[in-house]
Structures are given as C-alpha cells and as structure tokens.
Amino acid sequence: MASNTIARKEIAEKVAEKVGLSKTKADEVVSIFIEEIQEQLRLGQVVNLPGFAKFTPALRPERKGKNPATGNEIIIPAKKVVKVKVSKTTEDILNK
C-alpha cells in the first residue's frame, strides 16, 4: 500500500531529476526555499506563490477550552498561526 505522505527529501529528489541538479544540491535548494517562506511569515509578511497558494500569518486570539482529561475549563493562550488559501489552479489539479 502506498503512503499518502511525501517527505521534503522526496520532493528534493524530484526537483533534482527535473532540473538536472545533484540530489544534495536540490535538497539544499528546497531547504532554503522552505526556510525563506518561514522567515517571511515570521516577519509578518504574506507569502504569495501564484498558481499554488497564499500563506498569511495571523494571530489566533486567546480562548476558553476544556481539559479533555478532567473537563475543567482552561484558557488557551493566543498564538500565531498560518492561514493557507490554495489557488484556483491547485484546486483544479486536486479535483481532476
């Protein structure tokens, strides 16, 4: 049975095949690409990759929740999250 997950390393291998880079160099490029997206999000920048997705940093406010083990009410602290909106192109590819 095939796995439903692809790892960063496997993506790098596919990049290496398609553009003629060594697997090591392609892995470095993919890693740098991911790190740059993460850094821009950390800085509060929206990252738009036309034809793929738009990544927007957002703040999830503090909210009330329940401890599942005890049922006691707890306060879940505010935290930064990333909202992802896939492009129409990506949606169309997924729904072929």
C-alpha positions in Angstrom: 0.0 0.0 0.0 1.4 3.4 -1.0 1.9 6.1 1.6 -0.2 9.3 1.4 2.8 11.4 2.6 5.7 12.7 0.6 8.8 13.9 2.5 10.9 17.0 1.8 13.7 14.7 0.7 11.5 13.0 -1.9 10.4 16.4 -3.2 14.1 17.4 -3.5 14.8 14.2 -5.4 12.1 15.0 -7.9 13.5 18.6 -8.3 16.9 17.1 -8.9 15.6 14.9 -11.7 13.6 17.6 -13.4 16.3 20.4 -13.4 19.4 18.3 -13.5 20.8 19.1 -10.1 22.5 16.7 -7.8 20.3 15.3 -5.1 22.4 17.1 -2.5 22.1 20.5 -4.2 18.4 20.1 -4.9 17.9 19.2 -1.2 19.7 22.4 -0.3 17.6 24.5 -2.6 14.3 23.0 -1.2 15.5 23.6 2.3 16.4 27.2 1.6 13.1 27.8 -0.1 11.2 26.5 2.9 13.4 28.4 5.3 12.8 31.7 3.4 9.0 31.2 3.4 9.2 30.5 7.2 11.3 33.6 7.8 9.0 35.9 5.8 6.0 34.6 7.7 7.9 35.2 11.0 8.4 38.8 9.9 4.6 39.1 9.3 4.8 39.0 5.5 2.2 37.4 3.3 3.8 34.8 1.0 2.0 34.5 -2.3 3.0 31.7 -4.7 0.7 32.3 -7.7 -0.7 29.1 -9.1 -0.1 27.3 -5.8 -1.1 29.0 -2.5 -1.1 32.2 -0.4 0.3 31.9 3.1 -0.9 34.6 5.6 0.4 35.0 9.2 -2.4 35.6 11.6 -3.0 35.8 15.4 -5.4 33.3 16.9 -6.8 35.1 20.0 -6.9 33.6 23.5 -10.0 31.5 24.0 -11.7 29.2 26.5 -11.4 25.5 26.2 -11.8 22.3 28.3 -9.1 19.9 29.5 -10.2 16.7 27.9 -8.9 14.6 30.8 -10.7 16.5 33.6 -13.4 18.5 31.9 -12.1 21.6 33.7 -12.3 24.9 31.8 -8.9 26.3 30.7 -7.7 29.3 28.9 -5.9 28.5 25.7 -3.4 31.3 25.1 -3.2 33.4 21.9 -0.7 32.2 19.3 0.5 33.0 15.8 -0.8 30.7 13.1 -0.5 30.5 9.3 -3.6 30.6 7.1 -3.3 28.9 3.7 -5.5 29.7 0.8 -4.8 27.4 -2.2 -5.1 28.9 -5.7 -7.8 28.0 -8.2 -5.1 26.2 -10.2 -4.2 24.0 -7.3 -7.9 23.3 -6.6 -8.5 22.4 -10.2 -5.5 20.0 -10.1 -6.8 18.3 -7.0 -10.2 17.9 -8.5 -9.2 16.4 -11.8 
